[in-house]
Amino acid sequence: MSVLRDIIAVFKKRQKKHQQDQFFIESINQLFDFLSHKIDDDNNAHVATVFIKNFLSLSGNDKKKKLPESYLYIEKYLTDIDRQFSLSKKELRMLVKVEFASLLALKDFALIFEDEQTQEFELSRLFLLRILDGLFDLLGDKGSEKLQGIKNYLETVPNAFPSKNPLNEKSFNPSDLGDWVHFLRRLGFLIYDLLKEKLGEETALRRFDTAYEAISKKYINLDSFQIIISLLPEQLMDEGRINTLSKHQIEKLLLKKADHFEQITKDLSEKNEELEKTQKLLIEAKNKAEEATRSKAMFLANMSHEIRTPMNAVIGMTEILKDSNPTKEQLLYIDTIHKSGYDLIHIINDILDYSKIESGKLELEQKELNIHDFASDVANLLMLKAEEKNIDLIYYVDETIPPSIEADPIRLKQIMVNLIGNAIKFTNIGEVIYKITLDKLHDNKVELIFAVSDTGIGIPENKLGNIFDSFSQVDVSTTRNYGGTGLGLAITKSLIDLMGGEISVSSEIGKGSIFTFKIEIPYNSSKKLKEIPAEFKGKTVLLADQNHSQRDLLKLKLGAWGFKVNTFSSLNELVANFRKYNSIDIILIEEFVFSSEDETLQKSFQTHISSKKIPLVRIVPFGFLSDTINLQNSLLTVNKPLRRTDLINVMYKALTEANPSAEFENISETYKPKKIKILLAEDNPTNQMVAKGLLTKIGYSMDIAVNGEEVLNKIKHSFYDLILMDVQMPVLDGLKTTQKIRQTVYKDGQPIIIAMTANASEEDKQICIFAGMNDYLSKPVRKNEIIEKLEKWFPDK
């Protein structure tokens, strides 16, 4: 019966929540309709206007999802009141409170319509309570008596005013909420000192920081939000936070700071001049910070746009080349250019957005990736660089690792490229090896260990402590001899920290270094590695490779597949041991092992394997052309780096004289084009060619307009299901064109408009959506991304 009562209670709670949501949705509908009639015609392009009109057009469920966000946009109107309404800000607040009093039952919403002092008091109180939330489980009752008393005090004031306050100020008699705000600010400093004493400075700062992030998500648009900044310890009042405030909020923050200094120094009149100087310096610093922020934002936006435009052509053309029936070798080169170009875009983004890493604002994506393909892709990117220095690049992936893991593929690849690229750069003789091994597997999560080792110059022991610092190099001569800024390892460590992992390094001068990091990530337990052919089990393989590391790791891999592997370091050693084996099923030989021997031994080897009809597989360098192989039965080759699927296929073919690629590679279904009419709005001729080439390859034709006016003219005479809209165009840009389209009624309805632009930030995306576009693609655009959008918006065509 108790279980039934609990179920009924949960059901009633959900029903009540649903009824409340419906009530607020209806009330906000009325409020938005009321606000929309107050907007001047000249302000239809205003971001909040577009949001409100879009909100009114949503279905009930969609409105429910947007409900919290809608509060912020009402506040946006109230803060821009002088430009939007004939009423004053205060008059409109009172009008809304009277007309829509029922909405004030929602606490977060009601705070928007309070006066400034009330807002500052409530925000201060909410912020301090958030810092203390859950703290007592950490400290225990005895360790937190004073903090518990502060929490109780905060929960009761100002309605029930206890006689004793936490600051022990007997003379404290507040006359208004302004006095309370001053008091709470001083109480915030006391809380920080207590936390620092009990938990340490780092933990104290983290609690203030976490509380700030939680409060800012809801209230950063409020004019009075600056009160939260003034409550922060000085260590957290960084330039990034100040720059998120509006000019008005910064001015108010300076006044709060000045007021705080005045409270401290009110009995010291000689400090007045110093205070004025401080205020002046703060204002000058604020102005400089604003100017620097504007300049930096403009520079980064322009750089990102300028780099993306030519890279769109490079990457787009490689996608088109891949479908032009290239040879196997050409396809290898094209694929490397394509992947390198696309990774370059993301690395450029990381460089441009390094400030995000420093401020902790960089977010990771979670995508499914095949760890074996990932490892070989990384090797492909760096193989040529290793061969230029005549260094062996070897990789190994543990066969027990689930193939499908969930991680950020670009960030993970950036980490590996940084570590392996550094290893190659600082190694002149020998090899670079990277391994990915399984540490633990539990609860749908896998703990992986990534290790990159080299035989390079090594790192002095006294330099290991700061090797991950920004702009750090081992010494000046290292910079001269090898180049670089010393930023790569700092970014690498930051990314690994974001993934919840740890990185370490060990090294010995003249012998090399080992970088190791461990991360725990989810994996898809339903996906398995392709099964190894039964034909492999028990077969004897003779493996000849002069590199002992490659030889040992390959023996480990083949052994896991069921082969009996015997290894040799030279052709002479291999030939000398032929007679030991009654049966030899495959000979796997590295190209250098054969080519480095004299002709007599080579001919002896050829004669023996020809007479015995032993299948021979050659391991050849990256990009090695098959027509340069002069062995009679060396038709089977596999390129370095040894991709798992390629090695399985060639070994299977050697045993069965068949090509099993269909068993080990996913064959994608042929894409079926939708029956839609497409218009491309793009002024750059190269980007026109790229877009046309990509769409033609998947079965579409299109019309082209070079500016917004031409778009408007074309859709007057012909309906288009889809418009791919560039943002930066002459005559009329993409945003204004979209607004004009959305304001016009067409007999066949509105087209789907997808931004296709080199402006790639999250803010750019939001601007496009608020302007009326349906979706967003950032350049460089890939064929699969276009297909995904077409499937999303035209599923039934």
N, C-alpha and C positions, 0 to 999 in steps of 0.2 A: 504493500500500500504506500509506503514511504517513497518508493521509486516512482509510482504513479503520480503522487503529489508533486514530486520534483519535476516530472515531465510537464504536468499541467502548469506549474509555476513558470517554467521556462517558456511554454507556449504563450501564456498570458503576458509575460514580459515582452516577448517579441511582438505580440499583437499591439500592445500599448506603444512600443517604439514605432511601429509602422503607422499607427494612428497619429502620433506626434509628428512624424516626418511628413505625412500627408497634410496635416494642418499647417506646418511651416512652409511647405511648398506652395499651398494655395495663398497664404499670406504674402509670401515673397513674390508670387506672380502679380498680386495686386500692387505691391510696392514698386516692382520693376515697371509695371504699366504706368504707374503714377510718375516715376522718375523719367520715363522715356518721353512723356508729353512735356516735360520741363526743359528738354534739350533744344538748344538753338539749331536751326537747319545747317548752319556753318560748321557744326561740330560732329557731323555724322561719322567722320573718320576716327574719332576718339576711340582708343582701345577699349575703354570700359563700355562705351556705347555699343560697340560691336558685340561685346560679351553679353550684355543685357538682351540685345535683340536675338542673339543665338540661343540664350537661355530660354526665352519665351517660346522659341520654336521647338524645343526638345520635348521628348515624350516624358511620361511621369517617372519611369525608372532612371532615365538619363538625368533628369532634374535632381533626383535624389542623390546621385553620385556627385553632382556639381554643387550641392547645397552649401557645404562649408566654404567653397571657393567664392560663392556669390556674396558672402559677407564682405570680403576684401574689396570687391568691386563697388559695392555700395559706399564703402569708406573712401574709395578712389574719387567718387563723385563729391562726397562731402569735403574732401581736402582740396578739390579744385572748384569749390563752390562759386568763387567770384567770376570764373570764366564761363560757368555752365548755367547759372540760374540768376534770375532777377532778385530772389530772396537772399538775405545774408545767411552766412553759415549757421548762426545761432537760431535764426528764424526757421530755417529748414529743419534743423534738429528738433525743435519744439513741435513743428507741424507733423513730422513723421512720428514722433512719440505719441501725439494725440490721435492721429489717423490710424496708426498701426500699433497700438498699445499691446495687443496680444503677442506681438513678436518679442516684446521685451522679456517674456518668460524664459527665453533662451539666453543664458548668461553671456556667452561670447558675443552674441549679437547685440545685446542691450548695452554693452560697454562702449560700442561705437557711438551711441547717442548721448553719452554722458558728457558733462563739461570737463574741461581740461584737468582741473584739480582732482576730480573723482577718478578720471582715467589714470593719472599718475599714481594716486594712492593704491588703486586696485592692482595695477601692473606691478608696482613695487612689492605689494603683499604676495601676489601670485608667484612672482619670481623667487622670493625668499622661501616660500613654502615648497616650491619645486626643488630647491637646493636641498631642503631638509627631508624630502620625500624618500622613504625607504632607508634612511640613514641609520635608523635605530636598530635594524636587523644586523647592520654591519658592526656597530659599536657596542651593542648590548645595553641593557638598562642602566647599569652603573656607570658606564663610560659616556653616557649621553644625558645625564640629568639636567644640566644647564641648557643643552640644546633642546631637550624635550620641553623645558619651561618656555623657551623662546617660541617654539612651535605653538604651544597652547595659547600664548599671548597673541601671536599673529592671527590665530583662528577666531579670537573673540573681539579684538579691537576693530573699529572704534565704538561699536554698539554697546559692548560691555567693557568698561574701562577699568582694569584691575588697578588697585592702589600702588602696587609695586611693579616697576617695569624692569626689563633685563639690563638696562644701562645704569640702574640704581640712581636715577636722577629724581630726587624728591621734589624739585621745583618744576618738573615738567607738567605744564597745564596747557594743552593745545587749544587754540581758539578756532582753528579751521583745519581743513585737510592739508593745507600747505605746511602747517607745523608738523602734521603726521608724516608727510613725505620726507621732511628733513630728518625726522626721528628714524624712519625706516632706513634711510641711507646710512646713518651712523650705525644702526643695528646690523646692516649688511656687512660693514667693515668688522664688527665684532664677531659675526658668524664666520667670516673668512679666517680671522685670527685663531678662533677656537678649532676650526677644521685643520688648519695648518699645524697646530700644536698636537692634535690627536692623530692625524692621518698623514701628515707631511704636506709640503707645499704643492707637489705635483698632483696629488689626489684632490686637494682643496681647489686648485685651479680647474681641474677636470670637472668637478661637480658644478662650479660656476659656469663653465663653458657649456656643459650639457644642458643645464637649465636655460641658458641664453638661447641655444639652438631651438629648444622646444617652444619657448615663448615667442621667438621671432617668427616662427612659421605662421602663427596666428595674427600677430599684432604689429608686424614691422611697418605696415602702412599707416598706422596711427601717428598723428603728429606728436603725441606724447610718448612714443616708443623710446625716444632718447633717454627717458628716465632709467631704462634698463642698462644702457651704456654707462650712465653715471654711477650705477651700482657695482659695476665690474671692478675687480682689482686692476691696478695699473698694467700688470703683465698681459692682460687680455684686451686692453684697449688699443688694438693694433690698427694700422692704416686701413686694412681690408674692411674691418667693421665700420670704421668711421665713414669710409667711402660708400657703404651701402645705405647711409642715411641721406635724406633730402637736404638741400641747402638750409631750409627752415629748421629741420631737426638738428643740424649741426650748430646753427646759431643758438638754439635753445640749450643744446648740450654745453656750449661754452658758458652760457649764463649760469647753468647749474654748477659747473665747475667753479666759476667765479664766486658763486654764492657759497659753495662749500669752503673755499679758501677764506671767505669773509667770516664764516661761522668760527673757523679755527683761530683767526687772527683779529677778531673784533676788538680785543683789549690791547692790541699792539698797533697803535696808529702809525708807527713808523714803517709798517709793512704795506701800507696802502700803495705806495709808489711801485714797490716790487710786484704787487698784485696786478696793477695796471700794465706793467711791462709783460707779465706773464700772459695776460689777456691778449695783448697786442701780438705777442709771438704766436699764441695759439691761432689767432685769426689769420696771421700771415702763413702759418704752417698749413692751416685749413685751405687757404686759397691756393697755395702751391700744390697741395695734395690733390685738390680738385682739378687743377690745370694738368698736373702730371697724369692723373687718371684719365682725363679726356684725351690727352696726347697718346698715352699708351693704348687705350681702347681703339682709337682711330688707326694707329700704326698696326696693331695686331689684326684688326679687321681687314685693312688693306693688304697686309702681307698674306694673310690666309686666302683672300680672294685672288690675288695675283698668282700665287703658287698653284692654287687649285685649278685655275683656268687652263694652263698648259698641261698639267698632269691629267686633267680630264681627257685631253686628246691622246696622250701617251697610253693611258690605261684603256680607253675606249677602242683605240686602233688595235691594241693587242687582242682584245676580245674578238674583233672582227677578223684579225689574222688567224686566230685559232680555228675559225670555221672555214678557212680557205684551202683545206687539204694540204697542210704542210707535211714535210717528212718528219720522222720520229725525232731526229736531231733538232730540226727547226722548231718543232713543237716544244721541246725541252727548253730551248732558248727563249721562245715566246712566253712560255709559262713562267719562267724565272723573271723576265722583264715585268710581266703583269703583276706577279706577286710582290716583287720588289717595289714597283711603283706604288701599289696600293698600301704596302707597309710604310713607304716613305711618307705618304700623306698623314698617316697616324703618328708617325714619329715627329713630323713637322708640327702637328697639333700639340704633341706633348711639349715640344720646345716652346711654342707660342704660349701654351697654357701652364708653364712651369709654376707660375704664381699660384695656380689652383692646388698643385701638389704641396707647396709650402704652407698654404692656408688650410689644408685638409678638406678642400672642396671637390677634389677629383673623385668621381664615382666609377665603380667597376661594373661592367656588363657581365651577365651570366649567360653563356651560350654553350651549346653542346658541341664537343669536338672529339675527333678520333686522335688519341694520344700517339699512336704509331705514325699516322700520316703527318701529324704536327711535328714530330721529331725529324722526319725526313725532309719536310718543307724547310725547317730551320737549317738543316745541313745543306740543302740545295742553295739557299741564299748565300752561304758562306764558303762553299766548296771552292769556287774560283779564287777567292782571296787566299785560301790555304794553299792551293796549287801554285799560285804565283810565287809563294815563298818556299815551295817544295816541302810543305809540311803535310803530314797525314792528318786528316780530320775524320774521326771515328765516333760513331754513336751507338748506343745500345739501349733498348727499351725492354724492361722485364716483361716476359710473356704472361705473367700472372696479373698484370694490371688490367682492370676492365677497360675495354677500348673506348667507351663513350663516357667522358667526364664532362662536368659543367664548370667552365671557368671563363675568364675574359681572354679570348685567343690572341687579340692584338697586344694586350699588356703582357701576357705570358711570353709571347714571341719576342716582345721588346726586351724583356728581362734576359732571355736566352741569347738573343743577338748581341746585347751589351756584353754579357759575360764571355761568350765564345769569341766575339770580335776582339775583345781585349786580350784574350788568351792567344789568339793568332798574332795580334799586333806585337806582343811582347815575347813571342817565341821565334827564334831564328833557325833552330835545328830540332828535329824530333817530331812531336805529335801533340795534338789537342784531342782530348776524349771527353765526351759528355754522356752521362748515364742517367736514365730515369728508372728508379727502382721502387718497389712497393715496400712500405714500412708497416702499415696497418690497414685493415679493412673492417669497418664496423658501421652499423646503423645507416646504411646507404651513403656512407662517406668513406673516402679513401685518403690515406696519408701517403704522399709521394715525396721521395727524396731526389732532388736534382743535384748532380755533381758535375762540375766542369774542371778538368785538370789539364795541365800543360807541362812542357819541359822547357819553359822559358827562363827569363832572367831572375825571377823570384822577387820577393819583397822583403826588405830588412825588417827584423822583428820590432824595432822601435817605431816603424811606420804603420804597422798593422792596425793600431788603435784608431787612426783617423782616416783609413783608406776609403771609408764610405762618406766622408764629409764632402760638401759641395766644393767644387773647384780645387780638389785636392790632387796632388801628384806626389809620387814618391820623392822626387827631387827635381831641381831645375834642369839637369841634364836629361832626365827622362822626357820632359816636355820638348826639349830641342831634338832629341833623337827619334821620338815616336809621335809627337804631336798630340792634339786633344786638349780639351778644356778641363778634364777631371770631373765632368758633370754626370757622366754615364753611370758610375757606381752609386752616386747619390740618388739618382732617379730610380735605379734598380732597387736599392734598399727601401725607398719610399713605397714603391709598388708592392714589394713583398710584404712590407708592414701592413699595407691596405688589405692584402689577401689573408692577413692573420698569420703570416709565417715569420721565420727568422732566417737570417743569412749569416754564415761564418766563413772565415778564410784561414787557411794554414799555408805556410810557404817556407822555402829554404833557398837562400841566395845561390844562384847558379844551377839549381835543380828544378825549379818550377813552383807552381802554386796550385791549390785546390780550393775552389769556391763551392760551398754547399748550402743549399737552402731546402727547407721542408715546408710544405703547405698541406692543409686539409681541405678537400673540396668534395662536393657531391658527385655521384656517378649514377648512370642509368643502368640498373641491374638487369633490365630486360634485354639489353643488347649484349651480344657475345662476340668474341673474336671469330673470324671465319675458321671453320674446322680445318685442321691439317689433313691432307689426303692420306688415306690408309696406306697408299703405295710407299710412303716414306718410312714406315716402321721397319726397323731392322736392316735397312739398306746401308751398305758401306760406302763412305765418302772419304776420298783422299783430298786433303786440303793443303795447298801450298801457298804460303804468304810470308814475305820477309819481315813483316811487322808483327812482333809477338803479341801486342795488345789486340790488334785486329784479328789475329789468328785465334787467340783465346776467347774473345767475345763471340766470334762467329761459330766456334766450336760449341760454345754454351747455347747459342741460339739454335743451331742445327740439332744438337742433342735433345733440346726440349721438343723438337718436332719428331723425334723418333729415330733419327739417323745414328749410325755408329761412325764416329768421326776420328780419323787419324791425321795428325798435323805434321807438316814439314816446313822448314824455313828456306829451302832452296830446291831448285829443279834437280840438282845432283843428288840430294838426299832422297827426293821422291823416287827417282829412277832406281836408285840403289835398293830401295825397299819394295819394289814391285812384286818380287817373288814371294814375299812373306804372306801375301793375301791370296786365298783361293778364289775369292770373288770380289771384284771391284765394280760397283754400280755407277759411280759418278766420280770424275776428277774435277775439282774446283780449284782453279789456279789464278793467282793474281798476275796481271799483265807483266809487271816488272820482273817477277820471278823467272818468266820465260825469256823475255827480251834481253836480259842482262847476261845470259849464258852464251857460250860459243856455239857455232853452227853444228859441230859434230854432235854435241849433247842434245841440241834441239832436234836434229834429224833422228837420233836414237829414240827420243821421247815420242816423236810423231809415228815412227815405225811401230813401236810397241802398242800404242793406244789404237792405231789403225788395225793392226792384226787382231787385237782382242775386241775390237768394236766397242770400246769404252766411251760412253758419252763424256764430252769435255765442255765445261762451262768456264768462260774467261771472265774474271773480274777486271773491268776496264775503267780508266779515269772518267770523270764527269765530262760529257761532250765528246768522248772518244768515238771516232767514226768506224763502222764495221768493216769498210772496205780496206782498212789498213791492216787487218788481221791476216797473217800469212800462214796460219796453221790450217791443214786441210779439213779437219772436222771441228773447227772452232766457230761454227755458225751460231752457237748459243753464247750470248754475252749478257752480262748484267752490269749496269753502271754504278759507280760510287756516287753518292752514298747509297748503301744497299737498302732500298725500300722493301719493306716486309712483303708486300703483295708481289712486287717484281721478282724477288728471290724465290718465293713459293712457286710462282708461275714457271720460271725458267727451270727449276729443279724438277717440277712435275713434267715439263715438256721433255727434259733429258731422259726421264724414265719411261715415258709413254709415247713420245713423239707426237704429242697433242698440245694444243694451246688451251689451258683451262681458265683463261682470264674471266670468262663469264661466271665461273664459280666463285671468284674471289673479288670481283669488282662490281659495285652497284651499277646497274644500267638504268639511266634515267629515262622516263617516258618522254616521247616526243610531245612538245608543247603544242596545244591547239589554240590558235589565235581566236580572240573574241571578235564578234561582229560589231565593231565600233569604229567611229570616225574620229581621227586624232588631229589636233592642231598643235604645232610646236611654236612657241613664242621665244625666239632666240636671235640676238643680233650678231653673235660671233660666228663667222663662216665655218671655222674649224669645229666648233661645238655643234653646229647644224649637221655637219658631215658625220660626226661621231654618233649623234642621236639617231640620225636617219639610218646609218649603218647598223646600229644595234637593233632598232625596231624592225628593219627589213629582215635581219637574220631570224627573227622570231615570228615573221609573217605579217607585218603591218606596213601600210603606206601612210603618208601624212602630208598635210599642208604646212607651210612655213610662213610665219609673220615675223618681221624684223623689229617691230616695236608695238607698244600697246595700242596706238591708234589703228594700226593695220589689223590687230586682233579684233577690235570693236567693229571695224568695217566688214571683216569676213563673217563674223557670227550674225550680222544683220541679214545676210543673204543665204547662209547655210548653217545648219545645226551641227555642232560637234559634241560628241559624247564626252571627250576628254581633251583638256587643254594642259599641256606641259609648259609651265610659265616660268621664264627667267625673271629675276627680280630687278636687276640693274640693266635697263634698256633705255636708249635715247627716246626723245619726244614724249613718251608716256611710259613710266616704269610699271613693273608687274603688280605692285601693291595697289596703285591707283587704278590700274586697268581692272583688277579683280573687284575693287569696290564699285566701279561703274557697272560691271557685269551684274553684280549682286543687287544693284539698285534698279535694274531693268527687267521688265517682264518679257519673256520670250514664249512664243506659242508652243514650242516643243519642250519647255522647261529649262532648268538651269544645268549647265555642264559641270562635270567633275573637274576641279582645277587642282593640279598638283604642282607645287613649287619645285623647280629643278635649278638649283642655284649654287654658286660657289660660296655664298654666305652660310657658314656652317655651325654657328653657335646655337645654343638652346634658346637664347633670346631672339635670334633671327627666326628660328622655327615658330616661336610664339607669335611674333609679329605677323608672319605669313598666315597663321591660323586665324588670328584676330581680324586680319584684313578680309577674311572670307574664304580663304583657300581650304580645300578639304584635307590635303595631306602635303608631305614635304619629302624631297629627295635632295641630298647634298652631293655636289660634284666632288670627286669623279663618280659618275653613276655606272653601276655594273648591270649587265643583262639580267641577272637573277633578281636584282632589286626591282627592276622595272616589271618583271613578271609577277613578283610578289604583290606589287601595288595594283596591277591589272586584275589579279585574282581577288584581291581584297574588295575593289570597288565595282567590279563587273563579274560577280560569281555566276550569274545566270545567263550571260550573253552567249 
